[in-house]
């Protein structure tokens, strides 16, 4: 069976019973890949910011919304949470700064780890942080993720 190929944009998620190959590009954003070891199905999200502040739309651009919706989507497809495993990617600091509020990558990584721990979904592998971006390709039927690092131009954000 030839997998469907999809590109996952920031603020989106994908999960399907069909075989799919999902590609996304990450800088400070984080992607959580969930795979059901019993059903051999998977899903992925791509979030930009850690927490929705309660104003405006509860969008999967925010980690707490994106991970929750991905878990619910997997359960809707027939998964049992006890069979889910996670892989986490991204969260690079692609903009150099000394201002801690701008360390979006680290905040996104922390949110993903804490949320998955609360949901009792084990993270079996991760590639997070650092100074480079990542291109990942997630295979939904095997749970395999192929990663390639992408050099990012270092930019400086000053307090002034």
C-alpha positions, 0 to 999 in steps of 0.5 A: 500500500502506497502511503498518502503524502501530506505536508503539515503546516504550523497550527495543524494536526493529522491522524488517520486510519490510512497509511500516510507519510507526513512531512513538516518543518520545525524551528522553535515549533514542536511536533508530537507524533503519537503512535498506537502500537496495537492498531498501527496508526499514528497522528502528528501535530505542529504547534507554535506556542506553548499555552493558549491564554483563553482569549480568541480561538482555542487553536492547535497553534498552542501546545496544550490545545494541539496535544489534547486534540491529537489524543482525542483524535487518536481515541476517536479513531479507536486507540486506547490511550494505554497503547499510545507512545510519543516522539517529540521533535523541534523546539530549536532556538533559531533566534539568538536572544538573552530575553527569557520570554523569547525562548519559545522553543524551550517553553514548547518542549517543556509543555510537550513533556509535561502534558504527555507525562500528565496523560501518562503517554511515554515519550520513547524518543525525542530530538529537541532543542539546539540551534538548528531547525528540523525536517521530519517525515512521520510514517503513520502505520509504523511510527517511524520518524526520519529527521534531517537537521536544517541550518538556520540563520542566526538572528539576534533579538536585543532588549533595546 
